[in-house]
Amino acid sequence: MKSLFLMTLATAGLIVGSCASRSGSVASLSNPDSYEFIVLDENKVAGEKTIKLSELVDDYKVVHFQNLDSAVFKVMKPVVSENYVAIIQGWGQPVLLFDRNGDFVCRIGGIGQGPGEYESIYDAVIDERNGKIFISDVIGMSVMEYDLDGRYITDHKVGNLNKPALFLNDDGSVSVASLAFGDMDGNKLVTAATLNFVTDSVKSMVYAPLVSNFTNPAGEAVGLSNETWAYKNTSNNVFMLTNNDTLYAYDPARNAIFPRAFLQEKSAKTPETWYQGLELPNAIMYQVFGDNRRVVWYDKVTGELVHVNLVDDYCGNTPIAPNFLRNGYFVRIWEPGVLMDRIEGQWLNNSDLTDGQRAYLNELLESLNPDDNDVMFIGRLKTSN
């Protein structure tokens, strides 16, 4: 993406020259399509800070999933809506739907290759207003539609979808962002698409800077080692691919993709470095993986750019990863035995705990049984400071 980034800066040079960055921490460029492109320049990082989860969320609580044989799961990805939690599991395991109290609702579809069946689900969105859930397989041609009792309704043909992320738009349409392989997908190449259920139509598009190859020069099939990261904490339909270093926004109305943010690192990028970028109501965040792991945080309100440590102060000041912030919530799911070991072996040994935090951890520990179903910590993201 470096070439596109440099081209964007070159064509917007006059804007940069006449537009001061907020708080001297980033360059904020307004392009003609009204999407603000934000450059997080690490040379202008104003230090390091700790951000507590209580500063980011309201209504934090612990949910115990119902103890039924049919409700036991191994979570790969949770998908949260106002009243439901869908659990995406690994290969050959069904998507399970729970209510927000942890009670089992249903199994969505089934495992197989027939109508309404799948092998390994990559993403889902829950449309409560219309009583639907949409899911996408790791590799496929369609987005599958079910009702909230798990009954299959139909498939929506899109094109070649590889690890596709799904977005629910305000008008009830569903958008898709996908890995696109130029050496494999042919004339069914898709980077993004929108399914309009009123007109029963699909608009798709190909965004050249995000088209990669499934096979590398050595002939190795490496394309699906990449991921499509989409945490859906805003209405911007923001996503990022691990083979790219820029955060993008997909606009379904214009069927177009726009660069949203870019991390200009202080030091040169190493071959081992990769990123997860995500947007929150009040921030844009880059998690950097590699030799120098760190989280870069841009405050959209103040313009402040800092390195941050995120901690769950509700639960003993334990470190939390940015990817726990999804669908407008903080969501973290634990197997109870693992959580008990963590509380007893680590968290209660933290000398910085307040009496209230220690009492809370002991109370939580007493509520756990290693033979029970999983436990979820959840809180709703604040939309203003």
C-alpha positions in Angstrom: 0.0 0.0 0.0 3.1 2.3 0.2 2.7 3.4 -3.4 -1.0 4.4 -3.0 -0.1 6.2 0.2 2.6 8.2 -1.4 0.3 9.0 -4.4 -2.4 10.2 -2.0 0.1 12.5 -0.2 1.4 13.8 -3.5 -2.0 14.6 -4.9 -3.1 16.2 -1.6 0.1 18.2 -1.1 -1.6 21.6 -1.3 -4.1 20.5 1.3 -1.3 19.3 3.7 0.5 22.6 3.3 -2.5 24.7 4.2 -4.1 22.4 6.9 -2.5 22.2 10.3 -2.8 18.8 12.1 -4.8 18.6 15.3 -2.6 19.0 18.4 0.4 18.5 16.1 0.0 14.7 16.3 -1.4 13.7 12.9 -2.0 14.9 9.4 -5.7 15.0 8.7 -6.6 15.2 5.1 -10.1 15.7 3.8 -10.5 14.1 0.4 -13.2 15.1 -2.2 -15.4 12.2 -1.1 -15.7 13.5 2.5 -13.8 10.7 4.1 -11.1 12.0 6.4 -7.8 10.2 5.8 -5.7 10.2 9.0 -2.0 9.6 9.2 -0.8 8.5 12.6 2.8 9.8 12.6 4.7 8.0 15.4 7.3 10.8 15.3 4.6 12.9 17.0 3.5 10.5 19.7 3.0 12.5 22.9 4.1 9.8 25.3 2.5 6.7 26.8 -0.7 6.3 28.9 -2.9 3.7 30.4 -6.5 3.6 29.4 -8.9 1.9 31.7 -11.8 -0.1 30.4 -14.2 1.9 32.6 -13.3 4.9 30.5 -14.4 3.1 27.4 -17.5 1.1 28.3 -20.8 1.2 30.3 -22.9 -1.6 31.6 -20.0 -4.0 32.3 -21.2 -7.4 33.4 -20.3 -11.1 33.5 -22.6 -13.5 31.6 -22.6 -17.2 32.3 -23.6 -19.2 29.2 -26.3 -21.8 29.8 -25.1 -25.3 30.8 -26.6 -27.5 28.0 -24.9 -30.2 26.0 -26.1 -28.5 22.8 -24.8 -25.1 24.0 -21.2 -26.0 24.7 -18.7 -24.3 22.3 -15.1 -23.4 21.5 -15.3 -19.8 20.5 -13.3 -18.5 17.5 -15.2 -15.2 17.2 -18.2 -13.7 19.1 -20.7 -11.5 17.2 -22.8 -9.2 19.5 -26.1 -7.3 18.9 -28.5 -5.6 21.3 -30.1 -8.8 22.5 -28.1 -11.7 21.1 -24.6 -13.2 20.9 -23.7 -15.5 18.0 -20.7 -17.8 18.6 -18.6 -18.6 15.6 -16.6 -21.8 16.1 -13.8 -23.5 14.1 -13.9 -25.9 11.2 -16.8 -28.3 11.2 -18.7 -26.7 14.1 -22.0 -24.8 13.9 -22.7 -21.2 14.7 -24.6 -21.0 18.0 -27.0 -18.2 19.0 -27.6 -17.1 22.6 -29.5 -14.3 24.1 -27.6 -11.6 26.0 -28.3 -13.4 29.3 -26.4 -16.4 28.1 -29.4 -18.6 27.4 -29.2 -20.9 24.4 -31.5 -19.9 21.6 -30.6 -22.2 18.6 -28.1 -23.6 16.3 -27.8 -21.7 13.0 -28.1 -24.0 10.0 -25.9 -27.1 10.0 -22.6 -28.6 8.9 -22.4 -30.0 5.4 -22.5 -29.0 1.8 -26.3 -28.8 1.1 -28.7 -25.8 1.2 -28.2 -23.9 4.4 -25.2 -25.9 5.4 -21.6 -24.8 5.7 -18.2 -26.1 6.8 -16.4 -23.2 8.5 -17.9 -19.8 9.1 -15.7 -16.7 9.0 -18.2 -13.9 10.0 -21.8 -13.0 10.8 -24.1 -10.1 11.4 -27.3 -10.1 13.4 -30.2 -8.0 12.0 -32.6 -7.9 15.0 -34.9 -5.4 13.3 -35.8 -7.8 10.5 -35.3 -11.0 12.5 -32.3 -12.3 10.4 -28.8 -13.5 10.8 -26.4 -13.5 7.9 -23.2 -15.6 7.8 -20.3 -16.1 5.5 -18.1 -19.1 5.0 -14.3 -18.9 4.9 -14.4 -19.6 1.2 -17.6 -19.4 -0.9 -19.7 -17.6 -3.4 -22.6 -16.5 -1.2 -23.8 -14.8 2.0 -26.3 -17.2 3.7 -29.5 -15.9 5.4 -31.3 -17.4 8.3 -34.0 -16.4 10.7 -33.4 -16.0 14.4 -34.7 -19.5 15.1 -31.8 -20.8 13.0 -33.9 -21.8 10.0 -32.3 -21.3 6.6 -33.9 -18.8 4.2 -31.7 -18.4 1.2 -28.2 -17.8 -0.3 -27.3 -14.5 -1.8 -24.7 -15.0 -4.6 -21.9 -12.4 -4.6 -18.8 -13.7 -6.3 -15.6 -15.3 -5.0 -15.4 -14.6 -1.3 -12.3 -15.4 0.7 -12.4 -14.8 4.5 -15.2 -12.2 4.0 -16.2 -9.8 6.7 -19.9 -8.7 6.9 -21.4 -5.3 7.8 -25.0 -4.5 8.6 -26.0 -1.1 7.2 -28.5 1.3 8.7 -30.9 0.7 5.8 -30.9 -3.1 6.4 -28.6 -3.9 3.5 -25.5 -6.1 4.2 -22.1 -5.3 2.9 -19.1 -7.5 2.4 -15.3 -7.0 2.4 -13.2 -9.8 1.1 -9.7 -11.0 0.2 -9.5 -10.9 -3.6 -7.0 -13.0 -5.4 -6.1 -11.8 -8.9 -4.5 -15.1 -9.9 -7.5 -17.2 -8.8 -10.8 -15.4 -8.8 -11.0 -14.4 -12.5 -14.1 -12.5 -13.6 -15.8 -13.1 -10.2 -13.2 -11.0 -8.3 -14.7 -9.2 -5.4 -13.1 -6.8 -2.9 -16.4 -5.4 -1.5 -20.1 -5.7 -2.3 -23.5 -4.7 -0.9 -26.7 -6.8 -0.9 -29.9 -4.8 -1.2 -32.8 -6.9 -0.1 -35.5 -4.4 -1.2 -34.4 -4.5 -4.8 -33.0 -8.0 -4.5 -29.7 -6.9 -6.1 -26.0 -7.1 -5.4 -23.5 -4.3 -6.2 -19.8 -5.4 -6.2 -16.5 -3.7 -6.9 -12.8 -4.5 -7.2 -10.3 -2.2 -5.5 -7.0 -2.7 -7.2 -4.7 -1.8 -4.3 -6.2 -4.6 -2.2 -6.0 -7.3 -4.9 -3.3 -9.9 -4.0 -2.3 -13.3 -5.3 -3.2 -16.6 -3.8 0.1 -18.1 -4.9 3.5 -16.5 -4.1 6.5 -16.5 -6.6 7.7 -19.8 -5.1 4.4 -21.5 -6.0 3.2 -21.8 -2.4 -0.6 -21.3 -1.7 -0.3 -18.5 0.9 -3.2 -16.2 0.1 -5.5 -17.5 2.9 -2.8 -17.0 5.5 -4.0 -13.4 5.5 -7.1 -12.2 7.4 -9.8 -9.6 7.0 -10.1 -7.6 10.2 -13.4 -5.8 10.7 -14.4 -4.9 14.3 -17.5 -2.9 13.4 -17.5 -0.3 16.2 -18.7 2.5 14.0 -20.9 2.9 11.0 -17.9 3.5 8.7 -17.6 -0.2 7.5 -13.9 0.0 8.4 -11.7 -3.0 7.6 -8.1 -4.0 7.2 -6.2 -6.8 5.5 -3.1 -8.3 7.1 -1.2 -8.1 3.8 -1.7 -4.3 3.7 -0.9 -1.5 6.1 -3.8 0.8 5.7 -7.2 0.9 7.3 -10.1 1.3 4.8 -13.7 2.3 4.8 -16.3 0.9 2.4 -19.1 3.2 1.4 -22.1 1.0 0.3 -24.1 4.0 -1.1 -21.3 4.8 -3.6 -20.0 1.2 -3.8 -16.5 2.6 -3.2 -13.5 2.1 -0.9 -11.6 4.9 0.7 -8.3 5.0 2.8 -9.2 5.8 6.3 -6.0 5.7 8.3 -2.3 4.9 8.0 0.4 4.3 10.6 3.7 6.2 9.7 6.1 4.3 12.0 9.0 6.0 13.7 11.4 3.2 12.7 11.6 1.2 9.5 9.1 -1.7 9.2 10.7 -5.1 9.6 9.5 -8.2 7.6 8.0 -9.6 10.9 5.8 -6.5 11.5 2.1 -6.6 10.8 -0.9 -4.6 12.1 -4.5 -4.7 13.3 -6.2 -1.4 12.8 -9.6 -0.5 14.1 -11.9 2.4 14.7 -13.8 3.2 17.8 -16.5 6.0 18.3 -13.8 8.3 19.7 -10.5 6.8 18.5 -8.5 5.1 15.8 -6.1 2.4 17.1 -3.3 0.4 15.5 -1.9 -2.7 17.2 1.6 -3.4 16.0 2.9 -7.0 16.0 6.6 -7.9 15.7 9.7 -7.2 17.6 8.4 -4.0 19.1 4.8 -4.8 20.0 2.7 -1.7 20.9 -0.6 0.0 20.5 -0.9 3.4 18.9 -4.0 5.4 19.9 -5.4 8.5 18.1 -8.1 10.4 19.9 -10.5 11.7 17.3 -11.9 14.4 19.7 -8.6 15.9 21.0 -6.2 14.9 18.2 -3.8 13.4 20.8 -1.6 10.6 19.6 -0.1 8.3 22.2 1.1 4.7 22.9 -1.4 3.1 25.2 -1.8 0.1 27.5 -5.4 -1.0 27.8 -6.4 -2.6 31.1 -9.6 -4.1 32.5 -9.9 -2.2 35.8 -13.2 -4.0 36.5 -11.2 -7.2 36.7 -8.0 -6.5 38.5 -6.3 -4.2 36.0 -5.7 -7.1 33.6 -4.2 -6.2 30.2 -6.7 -6.4 27.3 -6.2 -6.6 23.6 -7.8 -4.1 21.1 -9.5 -7.0 19.3 -11.8 -7.5 22.4 -13.5 -4.2 21.2 -16.0 -5.3 18.6 -19.6 -4.7 17.4 -19.8 -1.6 19.7 -18.9 -3.7 22.8 -16.0 -5.0 24.9 -16.3 -8.8 24.6 -14.0 -11.3 26.2 -15.0 -15.0 26.6 -13.3 -17.4 29.0 -13.4 -21.1 29.7 -14.2 -21.1 33.5 -11.3 -23.4 34.5 -8.8 -21.2 32.7 -10.3 -18.1 34.2 -10.1 -19.6 37.7 -6.5 -20.4 37.2 -5.8 -16.9 36.0 -7.6 -15.2 38.9 -5.9 -17.4 41.5 -2.5 -17.7 39.9 -2.0 -14.1 38.6 -4.7 -11.5 39.2 -5.1 -11.8 42.9 -1.3 -11.6 43.3 -1.3 -8.1 41.9 -0.2 -5.8 44.8 -1.8 -2.7 43.1 -5.4 -4.0 43.5 -7.8 -1.9 45.5 -9.8 -3.6 48.2 -12.9 -3.3 46.0 -11.1 -5.0 43.0 -9.8 -7.8 45.3 -13.3 -8.4 46.7 -14.8 -8.4 43.1 -12.2 -11.0 41.9 -12.9 -13.2 44.9 -16.7 -13.0 44.3 -16.1 -13.8 40.6 -14.0 -16.8 41.6 -16.7 -18.1 43.9 -19.2 -18.0 41.0 -17.1 -20.2 38.7 -17.3 -23.9 38.2 -14.7 -25.6 35.9 -17.3 -27.9 34.5 -19.7 -25.1 33.5 -20.1 -23.5 30.0 -18.0 -20.5 29.1 -18.2 -17.0 30.8 -18.3 -13.7 28.9 -17.2 -10.3 30.1 -19.1 -7.6 28.2 -19.6 -3.8 28.3 -21.1 -1.4 25.8 -18.7 1.1 24.2 -19.3 4.7 25.1 -20.1 6.9 22.1 -18.8 10.1 23.8 -16.2 11.0 26.4 
